[in-house]
Amino acid sequence: MAIAKRIVKIDISKLDEGLHASAEDVTVEPNRLILRGAGFMDIPHRTPVDIIVYYEDGIQFFFGEVTLSLPKQINVDILSVVSDKKERRRSLKVRTSFDARALRMFSVTGNRSMRIDAPIRVRDLSMGGIGFFCNHPFFRRQRLILDMGYLKKDFKVEFQILRKEKIEAHMVDGVEISKIGFKFRYGGSILRITTEQERLITEYVFKVQLAEHQKRKDVENRR
C-alpha cells in the first residue's frame, strides 16, 4: 500500500475524541507515514485515526493507527484505503453559514445561459454537494455557476439543483416574509469538480468539523 505521489500535506484525526494533527513535513515508508512538526498533541498508542492525504493533483483517504506520538513526530501505520466515494463524502459534510452568489444560470435543457447576480446563503457543504438559501426561483435539474469566494478568491463551481423547497413564510404589513429572509431552500451536486476544488472544500469542511467538536467539548467542560 505504498504511496508514490508527492504529498503536500497530511491531516490525521479522530474527531469523536478531538484528536487532530496536520503536517507538511512528511516521510513516506511502506504502509507508514511519519509526520514531523511542533506542538503535536499526545495521541495514545494504537489509536485508530482517519487520514487525509493531500497530493498536488488530488486527495485520498485512509484508515490507520498511531504507533508513535511525540511533540515533534507522529508515526501512523496505514491499515486500509477508503475507496467508497459516497461514504467519504457523507462523512465530510458540515453545517455552515456564509454568503456566496449565483453568477450564471442555464436553461433546463442546457442549451442557453444567462448572467444573473443572485445572493445565496450556503447552509451545508460537502465534497460533492451544496445546500443553500436563495430568493431567486430556480428549477430542479437546472445548472448554475456559483461564486464561492468565501473559500478562496475567484473560486467558482458548476452546480446542479436536485432539491427545491419553498420556505414557510408569514405576513408582515401584507407582505409575505420568510422567517430567515429567503424564499427557497436548494440542494444539489457540484459538477465536474476539479482536484483543487476538492482539496479546498475538504480542508474547509475538516476545519469546521474540528471547530464544532471543540465548541461542544468546551460547553461540556463548563457544565
MDAnalysis code that builds the backbone (N, CA, C; Angstrom):
import MDAnalysis as mda
import numpy as np

u = mda.Universe.empty(669, n_residues=223, atom_resindex=np.repeat(np.arange(223), 3), trajectory=True)
u.add_TopologyAttr("name", ["N", "CA", "C"] * 223)
u.add_TopologyAttr("resid", np.arange(1, 224))
u.add_TopologyAttr("resname", ["MET", "ALA", "ILE", "ALA", "LYS", "ARG", "ILE", "VAL", "LYS", "ILE", "ASP", "ILE", "SER", "LYS", "LEU", "ASP", "GLU", "GLY", "LEU", "HIS", "ALA", "SER", "ALA", "GLU", "ASP", "VAL", "THR", "VAL", "GLU", "PRO", "ASN", "ARG", "LEU", "ILE", "LEU", "ARG", "GLY", "ALA", "GLY", "PHE", "MET", "ASP", "ILE", "PRO", "HIS", "ARG", "THR", "PRO", "VAL", "ASP", "ILE", "ILE", "VAL", "TYR", "TYR", "GLU", "ASP", "GLY", "ILE", "GLN", "PHE", "PHE", "PHE", "GLY", "GLU", "VAL", "THR", "LEU", "SER", "LEU", "PRO", "LYS", "GLN", "ILE", "ASN", "VAL", "ASP", "ILE", "LEU", "SER", "VAL", "VAL", "SER", "ASP", "LYS", "LYS", "GLU", "ARG", "ARG", "ARG", "SER", "LEU", "LYS", "VAL", "ARG", "THR", "SER", "PHE", "ASP", "ALA", "ARG", "ALA", "LEU", "ARG", "MET", "PHE", "SER", "VAL", "THR", "GLY", "ASN", "ARG", "SER", "MET", "ARG", "ILE", "ASP", "ALA", "PRO", "ILE", "ARG", "VAL", "ARG", "ASP", "LEU", "SER", "MET", "GLY", "GLY", "ILE", "GLY", "PHE", "PHE", "CYS", "ASN", "HIS", "PRO", "PHE", "PHE", "ARG", "ARG", "GLN", "ARG", "LEU", "ILE", "LEU", "ASP", "MET", "GLY", "TYR", "LEU", "LYS", "LYS", "ASP", "PHE", "LYS", "VAL", "GLU", "PHE", "GLN", "ILE", "LEU", "ARG", "LYS", "GLU", "LYS", "ILE", "GLU", "ALA", "HIS", "MET", "VAL", "ASP", "GLY", "VAL", "GLU", "ILE", "SER", "LYS", "ILE", "GLY", "PHE", "LYS", "PHE", "ARG", "TYR", "GLY", "GLY", "SER", "ILE", "LEU", "ARG", "ILE", "THR", "THR", "GLU", "GLN", "GLU", "ARG", "LEU", "ILE", "THR", "GLU", "TYR", "VAL", "PHE", "LYS", "VAL", "GLN", "LEU", "ALA", "GLU", "HIS", "GLN", "LYS", "ARG", "LYS", "ASP", "VAL", "GLU", "ASN", "ARG", "ARG"])
u.atoms.positions = np.array([
    [0.843, -1.199, 0.000],
    [0.000, 0.000, 0.000],
    [0.881, 1.253, 0.000],
    [1.969, 1.193, -0.734],
    [2.912, 2.304, -0.750],
    [2.318, 3.512, -1.470],
    [2.742, 4.695, -1.049],
    [2.297, 5.946, -1.656],
    [3.442, 6.505, -2.485],
    [3.184, 6.729, -3.782],
    [4.250, 7.160, -4.675],
    [4.162, 8.632, -5.045],
    [2.971, 9.228, -4.986],
    [2.806, 10.609, -5.418],
    [3.430, 11.578, -4.413],
    [3.683, 12.816, -4.885],
    [4.218, 13.837, -3.996],
    [3.111, 14.358, -3.086],
    [3.373, 14.336, -1.781],
    [2.391, 14.751, -0.782],
    [2.614, 16.217, -0.418],
    [1.531, 16.977, -0.391],
    [1.584, 18.378, 0.002],
    [1.367, 18.523, 1.508],
    [0.412, 17.751, 2.042],
    [0.068, 17.858, 3.459],
    [-0.679, 16.608, 3.877],
    [-0.642, 16.306, 5.179],
    [-1.425, 15.196, 5.724],
    [-2.150, 15.667, 6.976],
    [-3.430, 15.337, 7.057],
    [-4.225, 15.527, 8.273],
    [-4.562, 14.161, 8.833],
    [-4.447, 13.997, 10.146],
    [-4.954, 12.793, 10.800],
    [-5.891, 13.228, 11.917],
    [-6.909, 12.435, 12.164],
    [-7.881, 12.843, 13.178],
    [-8.676, 11.660, 13.682],
    [-9.246, 11.868, 14.861],
    [-10.304, 11.031, 15.403],
    [-11.263, 12.016, 16.050],
    [-12.200, 12.512, 15.237],
    [-12.990, 13.669, 15.627],
    [-13.822, 13.448, 16.875],
    [-14.299, 12.221, 17.089],
    [-15.132, 11.990, 18.267],
    [-14.343, 12.141, 19.557],
    [-13.010, 12.116, 19.460],
    [-12.177, 12.344, 20.639],
    [-11.397, 13.661, 20.544],
    [-11.638, 14.413, 19.475],
    [-10.986, 15.707, 19.329],
    [-9.513, 15.631, 18.986],
    [-9.071, 14.480, 18.503],
    [-7.662, 14.329, 18.157],
    [-7.420, 14.836, 16.750],
    [-6.318, 15.566, 16.602],
    [-6.012, 16.106, 15.278],
    [-4.549, 16.483, 15.194],
    [-3.969, 16.212, 14.026],
    [-2.611, 16.669, 13.745],
    [-2.508, 16.920, 12.255],
    [-1.707, 17.898, 11.887],
    [-1.519, 18.255, 10.489],
    [-0.048, 18.557, 10.258],
    [0.472, 18.087, 9.135],
    [1.892, 18.306, 8.853],
    [2.144, 18.377, 7.359],
    [3.106, 19.221, 6.982],
    [3.577, 19.296, 5.607],
    [4.921, 18.592, 5.450],
    [5.643, 18.419, 6.564],
    [6.912, 17.688, 6.552],
    [6.597, 16.213, 6.817],
    [6.596, 15.435, 5.760],
    [6.129, 14.049, 5.852],
    [7.128, 13.113, 5.179],
    [7.411, 12.000, 5.832],
    [8.197, 10.926, 5.238],
    [7.283, 9.735, 5.016],
    [7.382, 9.146, 3.806],
    [6.539, 8.005, 3.454],
    [7.387, 6.745, 3.415],
    [6.978, 5.760, 4.213],
    [7.582, 4.442, 4.191],
    [6.508, 3.446, 3.769],
    [6.881, 2.222, 3.422],
    [5.859, 1.231, 3.072],
    [4.834, 1.070, 4.196],
    [3.588, 1.453, 3.918],
    [2.479, 1.318, 4.876],
    [2.645, 2.163, 6.128],
    [3.500, 3.185, 6.076],
    [3.690, 4.038, 7.264],
    [3.922, 5.482, 6.831],
    [3.356, 6.411, 7.590],
    [3.561, 7.838, 7.393],
    [4.221, 8.410, 8.640],
    [5.225, 9.249, 8.449],
    [5.910, 9.908, 9.560],
    [5.693, 11.406, 9.413],
    [4.977, 11.996, 10.367],
    [4.670, 13.426, 10.357],
    [5.619, 14.131, 11.304],
    [6.233, 15.211, 10.842],
    [7.131, 15.999, 11.687],
    [6.625, 17.428, 11.779],
    [6.735, 18.007, 12.961],
    [6.266, 19.368, 13.171],
    [6.615, 19.826, 14.569],
    [5.706, 20.551, 15.202],
    [5.939, 21.044, 16.562],
    [4.596, 21.158, 17.274],
    [4.622, 20.834, 18.550],
    [3.418, 21.000, 19.356],
    [2.312, 20.006, 19.073],
    [2.670, 18.817, 18.544],
    [1.648, 17.794, 18.332],
    [1.059, 17.371, 19.673],
    [-0.241, 17.114, 19.693],
    [-0.863, 16.614, 20.905],
    [-0.497, 15.144, 21.094],
    [-0.599, 14.698, 22.342],
    [-0.283, 13.310, 22.668],
    [-1.447, 12.422, 22.241],
    [-1.167, 11.439, 21.407],
    [-2.188, 10.500, 20.947],
    [-1.806, 9.108, 21.449],
    [-2.686, 8.442, 22.174],
    [-2.369, 7.121, 22.725],
    [-1.960, 6.114, 21.656],
    [-1.042, 5.227, 22.046],
    [-0.541, 4.194, 21.145],
    [-1.681, 3.324, 20.627],
    [-1.650, 3.020, 19.332],
    [-2.633, 2.189, 18.645],
    [-4.006, 2.843, 18.523],
    [-4.072, 4.155, 18.652],
    [-5.342, 4.847, 18.427],
    [-5.698, 4.798, 16.941],
    [-6.905, 4.330, 16.589],
    [-7.318, 4.349, 15.183],
    [-7.635, 5.776, 14.747],
    [-7.221, 6.138, 13.540],
    [-7.420, 7.506, 13.058],
    [-7.825, 7.495, 11.589],
    [-8.482, 8.576, 11.187],
    [-8.739, 8.841, 9.774],
    [-7.568, 9.653, 9.232],
    [-7.188, 9.378, 8.011],
    [-6.045, 10.037, 7.385],
    [-6.501, 10.672, 6.074],
    [-6.210, 11.966, 5.910],
    [-6.452, 12.643, 4.640],
    [-5.098, 13.043, 4.061],
    [-4.787, 12.503, 2.910],
    [-3.521, 12.810, 2.242],
    [-3.802, 13.759, 1.081],
    [-3.192, 14.932, 1.128],
    [-3.351, 15.939, 0.077],
    [-2.162, 15.851, -0.867],
    [-2.438, 15.472, -2.120],
    [-1.409, 15.434, -3.143],
    [-1.479, 16.718, -3.970],
    [-0.501, 16.891, -4.844],
    [-0.542, 18.028, -5.764],
    [-1.730, 17.935, -6.710],
    [-2.154, 16.707, -7.033],
    [-3.209, 16.533, -8.027],
    [-4.477, 15.893, -7.452],
    [-4.679, 15.983, -6.132],
    [-5.900, 15.420, -5.558],
    [-5.718, 15.012, -4.113],
    [-6.699, 14.264, -3.599],
    [-6.645, 13.818, -2.216],
    [-7.023, 12.343, -2.151],
    [-6.635, 11.704, -1.038],
    [-7.005, 10.311, -0.834],
    [-7.215, 10.095, 0.666],
    [-8.102, 9.141, 0.984],
    [-8.463, 8.878, 2.369],
    [-8.003, 7.477, 2.764],
    [-7.512, 7.369, 4.021],
    [-7.066, 6.092, 4.546],
    [-7.577, 5.934, 5.980],
    [-7.571, 4.692, 6.451],
    [-7.689, 4.399, 7.866],
    [-6.315, 3.968, 8.352],
    [-5.985, 4.315, 9.608],
    [-4.704, 3.900, 10.152],
    [-4.712, 3.891, 11.656],
    [-3.545, 3.665, 12.235],
    [-3.416, 3.735, 13.687],
    [-2.069, 4.330, 14.051],
    [-2.062, 5.070, 15.160],
    [-0.864, 5.767, 15.616],
    [0.058, 4.782, 16.324],
    [1.321, 4.748, 15.887],
    [2.295, 3.856, 16.510],
    [3.374, 4.612, 17.284],
    [3.448, 5.931, 17.076],
    [4.379, 6.766, 17.839],
    [3.799, 8.165, 17.924],
    [3.802, 8.745, 19.130],
    [3.276, 10.093, 19.309],
    [4.194, 10.888, 20.217],
    [4.890, 11.858, 19.603],
    [5.787, 12.750, 20.326],
    [5.425, 14.183, 19.953],
    [5.851, 15.176, 20.745],
    [5.519, 16.572, 20.413],
    [5.974, 17.009, 19.021],
    [7.046, 16.379, 18.497],
    [7.569, 16.784, 17.196],
    [7.461, 15.704, 16.122],
    [6.882, 14.555, 16.463],
    [6.778, 13.487, 15.465],
    [5.617, 12.566, 15.792],
    [4.887, 12.196, 14.750],
    [3.820, 11.200, 14.865],
    [3.996, 10.187, 13.746],
    [3.998, 8.910, 14.108],
    [4.036, 7.831, 13.122],
    [2.655, 7.195, 13.037],
    [2.205, 6.975, 11.817],
    [0.895, 6.363, 11.599],
    [1.051, 5.210, 10.618],
    [0.586, 4.019, 11.021],
    [0.570, 2.881, 10.110],
    [-0.730, 2.906, 9.308],
    [-0.630, 2.742, 7.993],
    [-1.800, 2.711, 7.121],
    [-2.384, 1.303, 7.132],
    [-3.666, 1.192, 7.475],
    [-4.324, -0.110, 7.542],
    [-5.152, -0.410, 6.305],
    [-5.811, 0.629, 5.761],
    [-6.644, 0.390, 4.580],
    [-6.933, 1.704, 3.875],
    [-7.317, 1.584, 2.619],
    [-7.709, 2.729, 1.805],
    [-9.221, 2.867, 1.875],
    [-9.699, 4.113, 2.004],
    [-11.133, 4.369, 1.932],
    [-11.468, 4.594, 0.472],
    [-12.077, 3.586, -0.149],
    [-12.337, 3.657, -1.590],
    [-13.768, 4.034, -1.913],
    [-14.652, 4.012, -0.920],
    [-16.067, 4.311, -1.149],
    [-16.266, 5.821, -1.161],
    [-16.406, 6.401, -2.367],
    [-16.527, 7.851, -2.500],
    [-17.776, 8.376, -1.812],
    [-18.885, 7.642, -1.911],
    [-20.117, 8.077, -1.258],
    [-19.949, 8.136, 0.240],
    [-19.254, 7.170, 0.809],
    [-19.078, 7.129, 2.262],
    [-18.231, 8.299, 2.742],
    [-17.154, 8.601, 2.036],
    [-16.296, 9.681, 2.499],
    [-16.955, 11.037, 2.284],
    [-17.775, 11.175, 1.233],
    [-18.494, 12.431, 1.049],
    [-19.527, 12.624, 2.139],
    [-20.150, 11.515, 2.583],
    [-21.150, 11.618, 3.627],
    [-20.505, 12.047, 4.948],
    [-19.303, 11.555, 5.226],
    [-18.638, 11.895, 6.479],
    [-18.056, 13.301, 6.434],
    [-17.669, 13.761, 5.255],
    [-17.100, 15.093, 5.122],
    [-18.180, 16.070, 4.682],
    [-19.093, 16.338, 5.597],
    [-20.181, 17.274, 5.343],
    [-20.438, 18.061, 6.614],
    [-20.631, 19.376, 6.474],
    [-20.839, 20.213, 7.648],
    [-21.966, 21.210, 7.426],
    [-22.604, 21.558, 8.527],
    [-23.481, 22.724, 8.538],
    [-22.604, 23.958, 8.611],
    [-22.954, 24.960, 7.843],
    [-22.154, 26.176, 7.841],
    [-23.057, 27.351, 7.494],
    [-22.498, 28.515, 7.395],
    [-23.279, 29.688, 7.007],
    [-22.327, 30.755, 6.475],
    [-22.332, 30.920, 5.158],
    [-21.554, 32.006, 4.572],
    [-22.230, 32.445, 3.270],
    [-21.939, 33.682, 2.889],
    [-22.578, 34.263, 1.708],
    [-21.808, 33.905, 0.437],
    [-22.567, 33.663, -0.623],
    [-21.997, 33.405, -1.946],
    [-22.949, 34.014, -2.972],
    [-22.672, 33.767, -4.252],
    [-23.535, 34.348, -5.282],
    [-23.694, 33.369, -6.438],
    [-24.885, 33.385, -7.031],
    [-25.114, 32.677, -8.285],
    [-24.872, 33.671, -9.418],
    [-23.906, 33.363, -10.274],
    [-23.482, 34.297, -11.315],
    [-24.104, 34.007, -12.680],
    [-24.450, 32.763, -12.921],
    [-25.000, 32.387, -14.215],
    [-25.944, 31.210, -14.034],
    [-27.031, 31.205, -14.809],
    [-27.931, 30.062, -14.793],
    [-28.162, 29.596, -16.219],
    [-28.314, 28.288, -16.355],
    [-28.543, 27.664, -17.648],
    [-30.018, 27.292, -17.777],
    [-30.496, 27.239, -19.000],
    [-31.850, 26.742, -19.208],
    [-31.909, 25.285, -18.789],
    [-33.099, 24.794, -18.486],
    [-33.235, 23.414, -18.041],
    [-32.700, 22.452, -19.093],
    [-32.859, 22.794, -20.369],
    [-32.322, 21.950, -21.447],
    [-30.810, 22.075, -21.565],
    [-30.256, 23.159, -20.986],
    [-28.812, 23.360, -21.024],
    [-28.307, 24.014, -22.287],
    [-29.215, 24.399, -23.178],
    [-28.790, 24.973, -24.455],
    [-28.399, 26.439, -24.357],
    [-28.979, 27.136, -23.403],
    [-28.728, 28.567, -23.275],
    [-28.394, 28.903, -21.825],
    [-27.750, 30.040, -21.649],
    [-27.455, 30.507, -20.297],
    [-27.568, 32.022, -20.254],
    [-27.714, 32.546, -19.058],
    [-27.776, 33.992, -18.899],
    [-27.114, 34.394, -17.597],
    [-26.537, 35.594, -17.614],
    [-25.915, 36.132, -16.398],
    [-26.976, 36.544, -15.395],
    [-26.682, 36.268, -14.129],
    [-27.523, 36.743, -13.034],
    [-26.592, 37.209, -11.926],
    [-27.149, 37.761, -10.895],
    [-26.370, 38.140, -9.713],
    [-27.282, 37.957, -8.504],
    [-27.419, 36.699, -8.090],
    [-28.362, 36.349, -7.027],
    [-27.609, 35.965, -5.766],
    [-27.803, 36.712, -4.674],
    [-27.170, 36.345, -3.401],
    [-27.704, 35.006, -2.890],
    [-26.833, 34.188, -2.348],
    [-27.239, 32.944, -1.710],
    [-26.563, 32.836, -0.353],
    [-27.123, 32.013, 0.499],
    [-26.529, 31.730, 1.811],
    [-26.286, 30.232, 1.908],
    [-25.032, 29.832, 1.897],
    [-24.681, 28.421, 1.961],
    [-24.991, 27.902, 3.361],
    [-25.723, 26.786, 3.431],
    [-26.145, 26.220, 4.718],
    [-25.453, 24.903, 5.039],
    [-25.028, 24.162, 4.030],
    [-24.227, 22.960, 4.278],
    [-23.346, 22.701, 3.065],
    [-22.253, 22.013, 3.319],
    [-21.242, 21.839, 2.282],
    [-20.560, 20.491, 2.469],
    [-20.356, 19.801, 1.365],
    [-19.608, 18.553, 1.374],
    [-18.721, 18.519, 0.143],
    [-17.964, 17.443, -0.021],
    [-17.075, 17.339, -1.170],
    [-17.823, 17.379, -2.492],
    [-19.047, 16.869, -2.491],
    [-19.760, 16.798, -3.749],
    [-21.047, 17.585, -3.818],
    [-21.431, 18.252, -2.738],
    [-22.733, 18.905, -2.745],
    [-22.793, 20.180, -1.923],
    [-23.832, 20.979, -2.201],
    [-24.051, 22.246, -1.511],
    [-25.543, 22.374, -1.222],
    [-25.863, 22.869, -0.037],
    [-27.221, 23.274, 0.272],
    [-27.217, 24.767, 0.522],
    [-28.198, 25.495, -0.038],
    [-28.184, 26.942, 0.165],
    [-29.593, 27.520, 0.120],
    [-29.720, 28.721, 0.678],
    [-30.944, 29.508, 0.627],
    [-30.796, 30.572, -0.453],
    [-31.911, 30.917, -1.108],
    [-31.878, 31.962, -2.128],
    [-33.298, 32.440, -2.398],
    [-33.428, 33.675, -2.818],
    [-34.743, 34.213, -3.175],
    [-35.080, 34.022, -4.650],
    [-34.091, 33.669, -5.452],
    [-34.318, 33.522, -6.890],
    [-35.021, 32.189, -7.173],
    [-36.050, 32.181, -8.017],
    [-36.749, 30.929, -8.336],
    [-36.027, 30.114, -9.411],
    [-35.323, 29.092, -8.994],
    [-34.683, 28.177, -9.935],
    [-35.545, 26.914, -10.080],
    [-35.137, 26.028, -11.008],
    [-35.860, 24.789, -11.256],
    [-34.974, 23.580, -10.939],
    [-35.604, 22.464, -10.602],
    [-34.853, 21.224, -10.432],
    [-34.169, 20.844, -11.746],
    [-32.971, 20.307, -11.631],
    [-32.107, 19.909, -12.750],
    [-31.434, 21.097, -13.424],
    [-31.721, 22.320, -12.977],
    [-31.089, 23.492, -13.580],
    [-29.653, 23.618, -13.095],
    [-28.770, 24.043, -14.001],
    [-27.367, 24.222, -13.649],
    [-27.077, 25.700, -13.387],
    [-26.176, 25.936, -12.426],
    [-25.774, 27.291, -12.048],
    [-24.254, 27.367, -11.973],
    [-23.734, 28.575, -12.088],
    [-22.336, 28.855, -11.741],
    [-22.363, 29.651, -10.449],
    [-21.738, 29.100, -9.420],
    [-21.729, 29.735, -8.102],
    [-20.347, 30.295, -7.803],
    [-20.322, 31.509, -7.280],
    [-19.079, 32.135, -6.822],
    [-18.946, 31.861, -5.336],
    [-17.952, 31.029, -4.978],
    [-17.711, 30.646, -3.584],
    [-16.451, 31.338, -3.075],
    [-16.358, 32.623, -3.319],
    [-15.171, 33.381, -2.959],
    [-14.849, 33.392, -1.487],
    [-15.801, 33.013, -0.650],
    [-15.537, 32.912, 0.789],
    [-14.426, 31.887, 1.061],
    [-14.387, 30.824, 0.268],
    [-13.369, 29.792, 0.455],
    [-12.026, 30.215, -0.139],
    [-12.088, 30.866, -1.296],
    [-10.884, 31.371, -1.945],
    [-11.319, 32.341, -3.027],
    [-10.565, 33.394, -3.211],
    [-10.906, 34.395, -4.214],
    [-11.043, 33.748, -5.597],
    [-12.101, 34.139, -6.306],
    [-12.375, 33.645, -7.660],
    [-12.632, 32.135, -7.704],
    [-13.074, 31.573, -6.581],
    [-13.383, 30.146, -6.532],
    [-14.822, 29.938, -7.019],
    [-14.979, 29.375, -8.211],
    [-16.303, 29.176, -8.814],
    [-16.527, 27.697, -9.095],
    [-17.780, 27.259, -8.904],
    [-18.123, 25.869, -9.166],
    [-19.371, 25.808, -10.037],
    [-19.459, 24.736, -10.818],
    [-20.680, 24.456, -11.563],
    [-21.549, 23.550, -10.697],
    [-22.817, 23.869, -10.614],
    [-23.717, 23.237, -9.644],
    [-25.026, 22.877, -10.326],
    [-25.600, 21.736, -9.945],
    [-26.912, 21.356, -10.468],
    [-27.898, 21.161, -9.325],
    [-29.058, 21.789, -9.447],
    [-30.096, 21.708, -8.413],
    [-30.806, 20.363, -8.505],
    [-30.837, 19.671, -7.377],
    [-31.543, 18.391, -7.300],
    [-32.755, 18.463, -6.375],
    [-32.732, 19.392, -5.433],
    [-33.830, 19.521, -4.471],
    [-34.230, 20.988, -4.354],
    [-35.523, 21.222, -4.244],
    [-36.041, 22.571, -4.073],
    [-37.179, 22.534, -3.060],
    [-37.185, 23.491, -2.157],
    [-38.223, 23.558, -1.126],
    [-38.571, 25.019, -0.852],
    [-39.852, 25.322, -0.859],
    [-40.269, 26.670, -0.510],
    [-40.312, 26.798, 1.004],
    [-39.744, 27.889, 1.507],
    [-39.648, 28.088, 2.954],
    [-40.931, 28.719, 3.477],
    [-41.419, 28.177, 4.571],
    [-42.635, 28.705, 5.186],
    [-42.450, 30.182, 5.537],
    [-43.447, 30.987, 5.214],
    [-43.351, 32.431, 5.440],
    [-44.558, 32.918, 6.225],
    [-44.482, 34.170, 6.699],
    [-45.593, 34.795, 7.402],
    [-45.797, 36.200, 6.833],
    [-46.908, 36.779, 7.128],
    [-47.262, 38.085, 6.566],
    [-46.874, 39.221, 7.513],
    [-46.245, 40.254, 6.956],
    [-45.917, 41.478, 7.700],
    [-46.382, 42.647, 6.851],
    [-47.384, 43.378, 7.372],
    [-47.968, 44.514, 6.639],
    [-48.391, 44.106, 5.230],
    [-48.983, 42.919, 5.131],
    [-49.480, 42.455, 3.853],
    [-48.439, 41.882, 2.926],
    [-47.186, 41.772, 3.409],
    [-46.103, 41.238, 2.579],
    [-45.650, 39.904, 3.159],
    [-45.481, 38.916, 2.292],
    [-45.022, 37.603, 2.735],
    [-43.519, 37.644, 3.022],
    [-43.142, 37.331, 4.255],
    [-41.749, 37.415, 4.691],
    [-41.307, 36.045, 5.205],
    [-40.192, 35.556, 4.704],
    [-39.629, 34.321, 5.225],
    [-39.014, 34.573, 6.602],
    [-39.079, 33.569, 7.451],
    [-38.523, 33.702, 8.801],
    [-37.014, 33.896, 8.779],
    [-36.374, 33.415, 7.751],
    [-34.916, 33.549, 7.669],
    [-34.493, 34.501, 6.550],
    [-35.462, 35.135, 5.906],
    [-35.129, 36.129, 4.882],
    [-34.968, 35.585, 3.487],
    [-35.224, 34.299, 3.281],
    [-35.118, 33.697, 1.954],
    [-36.389, 32.915, 1.637],
    [-36.719, 32.831, 0.356],
    [-37.951, 32.168, -0.068],
    [-37.770, 30.680, -0.361],
    [-36.531, 30.292, -0.766],
    [-36.338, 28.915, -1.211],
    [-35.096, 28.287, -0.571],
    [-35.170, 26.971, -0.412],
    [-34.021, 26.177, 0.036],
    [-33.689, 25.203, -1.092],
    [-32.413, 25.184, -1.500],
    [-31.978, 24.331, -2.601],
    [-30.864, 23.386, -2.138],
    [-30.764, 22.281, -2.831],
    [-29.669, 21.358, -2.600],
    [-29.310, 20.666, -3.891],
    [-28.053, 20.277, -4.016],
    [-27.659, 19.615, -5.252],
    [-26.196, 19.242, -5.264],
    [-25.692, 18.983, -6.440],
    [-24.346, 18.435, -6.615],
    [-23.425, 19.397, -7.355],
    [-22.153, 19.352, -6.990],
    [-21.122, 20.058, -7.736],
    [-20.752, 19.197, -8.930],
    [-20.739, 19.786, -10.102],
    [-20.441, 19.053, -11.326],
    [-18.983, 19.258, -11.744],
    [-18.402, 18.208, -12.281],
    [-17.038, 18.287, -12.827],
    [-16.082, 18.937, -11.830],
    [-16.117, 18.455, -10.597],
    [-15.270, 19.030, -9.550],
    [-13.798, 18.760, -9.870],
    [-12.979, 19.788, -9.755],
    [-11.548, 19.653, -10.028],
    [-10.818, 19.214, -8.766],
    [-9.573, 18.809, -8.934],
    [-8.794, 18.381, -7.771],
    [-8.557, 19.540, -6.808],
    [-8.342, 20.743, -7.347],
    [-8.144, 21.900, -6.473],
    [-9.423, 22.219, -5.704],
    [-10.575, 22.160, -6.376],
    [-11.839, 22.406, -5.697],
    [-12.084, 21.372, -4.604],
    [-11.816, 20.124, -4.919],
    [-11.992, 19.054, -3.947],
    [-11.106, 19.265, -2.724],
    [-9.879, 19.691, -2.974],
    [-8.931, 19.905, -1.885],
    [-9.370, 21.078, -1.001],
    [-9.776, 22.185, -1.617],
    [-10.210, 23.356, -0.853],
    [-11.448, 23.061, -0.009],
    [-12.411, 22.371, -0.606],
    [-13.634, 22.054, 0.127],
    [-13.336, 21.088, 1.272],
    [-12.494, 20.101, 1.016],
    [-12.136, 19.147, 2.065],
    [-11.466, 19.848, 3.244],
    [-10.519, 20.734, 2.955],
    [-9.827, 21.458, 4.025],
    [-10.813, 22.300, 4.834],
    [-11.726, 22.985, 4.145],
    [-12.701, 23.819, 4.849],
    [-13.619, 22.970, 5.717],
    [-14.166, 21.898, 5.145],
    [-15.091, 21.041, 5.886],
    [-14.394, 20.449, 7.108],
    [-13.167, 20.013, 6.941],
    [-12.425, 19.408, 8.037],
    [-12.189, 20.413, 9.163],
    [-11.845, 21.646, 8.811],
    [-11.638, 22.689, 9.823],
    [-12.925, 22.985, 10.583],
    [-14.051, 23.031, 9.868],
    [-15.337, 23.298, 10.529],
    [-15.700, 22.156, 11.464],
    [-15.472, 20.915, 11.034],
    [-15.751, 19.770, 11.891],
    [-14.954, 19.853, 13.191],
    [-13.688, 20.196, 13.083],
    [-12.840, 20.305, 14.267],
    [-13.309, 21.434, 15.186],
    [-13.653, 22.575, 14.599],
    [-14.113, 23.710, 15.397],
    [-15.414, 23.390, 16.117],
    [-16.332, 22.698, 15.445],
    [-17.599, 22.323, 16.069],
    [-17.383, 21.343, 17.205],
    [-16.488, 20.393, 16.994],
    [-16.192, 19.438, 18.066],
    [-15.606, 20.144, 19.279],
    [-14.673, 21.084, 19.047],
    [-14.055, 21.810, 20.155],
    [-15.086, 22.658, 20.890],
    [-16.029, 23.237, 20.144],
    [-17.079, 24.049, 20.755],
    [-17.944, 23.191, 21.686],
    [-18.330, 21.995, 21.213],
    [-19.134, 21.097, 22.053],
    [-18.356, 20.664, 23.285],
    [-17.079, 20.428, 23.102],
    [-16.232, 19.994, 24.219],
    [-16.126, 21.103, 25.263],
    [-15.971, 22.355, 24.815],
    [-15.884, 23.492, 25.751],
    [-17.165, 23.654, 26.546],
    [-18.314, 23.446, 25.877],
    [-19.608, 23.553, 26.569],
    [-19.723, 22.470, 27.633],
    [-19.324, 21.261, 27.297],
    [-19.393, 20.154, 28.266],
    [-18.487, 20.418, 29.463],
    [-17.313, 20.990, 29.217],
    [-16.362, 21.262, 30.301],
    [-16.847, 22.349, 31.245],
    [-17.714, 23.257, 30.731],
    [-18.227, 24.338, 31.590],
    [-19.396, 23.892, 32.458],
    [-19.940, 22.742, 32.162],
    [-21.089, 22.249, 32.948],
    [-20.658, 21.754, 34.316],
])
